[in-house]
Amino acid sequence: MLRVLVVDDSPVMRRMLTKSLEMAELPIQTIYEAGDGQTALDVLANNWIDLVLCDINMPQMNGVELMEHISRSAAMGLVPVIMVTTETSEPRLDYLKKLGVRACLAKPFRPEALGETVRQILHLESEA
Amino acid sequence: MMTPSPELLADTAAPILAECAFLCTTPARGKQDWATSVSIASLRFSGPRSGRIEVCAAFDLLKSLAADMLGIDPSDSDASRHADAALAEITNVVTGRLVANLFGTSSTWQLSLPEVSHGPVPPLGERAISQTLVDPDLRPIRVTLYLGKAA
């Protein structure tokens, strides 16, 4: 059962991601939410997280800065991160992949695409 | 890379409204009947060129937008509570796609956080490129691009 951290400054997007995870019929135990990178770091420091879904453009600490922090931590660096973002700049996406981001999903996304991406990253079996 | 035009704004925004919120829109014709007060989301970008995107719509449309994005009924209080947040997120997604359409993906650009204000529909500035879309109930949503000089 998965514990997922959803990081996005938009409460609407956090709800959409949560609903999409449910619609994708993934084995979700708990969904944590954070509205910025700093809050996400606090959640990661205090909870076991199996997967992070993260936006880039956020206040206080954006998604790139969050990923830089995660990549410097031996423990946090093991948590798979999927960026869910409007960002399509190839230099920035390449940089994020070098930091260890496992996948980038463009907004707007279909719940099926989110589900497939999560299953691939976490090596989960697909729904029949 | 594409040329900024009202058609490009329509071609960028309409699919996003459809994909994010199942909101089918078409380019508006003629003068629109705007509410006295609308929500206005503004987002700045900088990179190969700088500029600003502004998206405005009335509360009634935004409540429907929020309801569709959240998968709830428009009468649900969350739809009203998140109407501005829905507009901000749509503006964010439209801007991200628009800058990619305008400048390509080999550059890097910065987007500000969207800011939402309320008031009458803002007049269009001198260098505005604008397109109003309407939903099946003829409720308008206007997307405006202000583009600065090349860096």
HADDOCK unambig.tbl for C-alpha pairs under 7 A between the chains (distance, minus, plus):
assign (segid A and resid 10 and name CA) (segid B and resid 85 and name CA) 6.42 0.50 0.50
assign (segid A and resid 10 and name CA) (segid B and resid 89 and name CA) 6.65 0.50 0.50
assign (segid A and resid 11 and name CA) (segid B and resid 85 and name CA) 6.95 0.50 0.50
assign (segid A and resid 12 and name CA) (segid B and resid 70 and name CA) 6.65 0.50 0.50
assign (segid A and resid 12 and name CA) (segid B and resid 82 and name CA) 6.75 0.50 0.50
assign (segid A and resid 12 and name CA) (segid B and resid 85 and name CA) 6.26 0.50 0.50
assign (segid A and resid 12 and name CA) (segid B and resid 86 and name CA) 6.04 0.50 0.50
assign (segid A and resid 15 and name CA) (segid B and resid 70 and name CA) 6.33 0.50 0.50
assign (segid A and resid 16 and name CA) (segid B and resid 69 and name CA) 6.61 0.50 0.50
assign (segid A and resid 16 and name CA) (segid B and resid 70 and name CA) 5.92 0.50 0.50
assign (segid A and resid 57 and name CA) (segid B and resid 113 and name CA) 6.90 0.50 0.50
assign (segid A and resid 58 and name CA) (segid B and resid 113 and name CA) 6.96 0.50 0.50
assign (segid A and resid 86 and name CA) (segid B and resid 93 and name CA) 5.55 0.50 0.50
assign (segid A and resid 86 and name CA) (segid B and resid 96 and name CA) 4.99 0.50 0.50
assign (segid A and resid 86 and name CA) (segid B and resid 97 and name CA) 6.77 0.50 0.50
assign (segid A and resid 87 and name CA) (segid B and resid 96 and name CA) 6.07 0.50 0.50
assign (segid A and resid 88 and name CA) (segid B and resid 100 and name CA) 6.72 0.50 0.50
assign (segid A and resid 88 and name CA) (segid B and resid 105 and name CA) 5.88 0.50 0.50
assign (segid A and resid 89 and name CA) (segid B and resid 105 and name CA) 4.56 0.50 0.50
assign (segid A and resid 89 and name CA) (segid B and resid 106 and name CA) 5.97 0.50 0.50
assign (segid A and resid 89 and name CA) (segid B and resid 107 and name CA) 5.96 0.50 0.50
assign (segid A and resid 89 and name CA) (segid B and resid 108 and name CA) 5.38 0.50 0.50
assign (segid A and resid 90 and name CA) (segid B and resid 105 and name CA) 5.58 0.50 0.50
assign (segid A and resid 90 and name CA) (segid B and resid 106 and name CA) 5.45 0.50 0.50
assign (segid A and resid 91 and name CA) (segid B and resid 106 and name CA) 6.62 0.50 0.50
assign (segid A and resid 91 and name CA) (segid B and resid 107 and name CA) 7.00 0.50 0.50
assign (segid A and resid 91 and name CA) (segid B and resid 108 and name CA) 6.55 0.50 0.50
assign (segid A and resid 92 and name CA) (segid B and resid 108 and name CA) 6.69 0.50 0.50
assign (segid A and resid 107 and name CA) (segid B and resid 93 and name CA) 6.54 0.50 0.50
assign (segid A and resid 108 and name CA) (segid B and resid 16 and name CA) 6.82 0.50 0.50
assign (segid A and resid 108 and name CA) (segid B and resid 19 and name CA) 6.44 0.50 0.50
assign (segid A and resid 108 and name CA) (segid B and resid 20 and name CA) 5.90 0.50 0.50
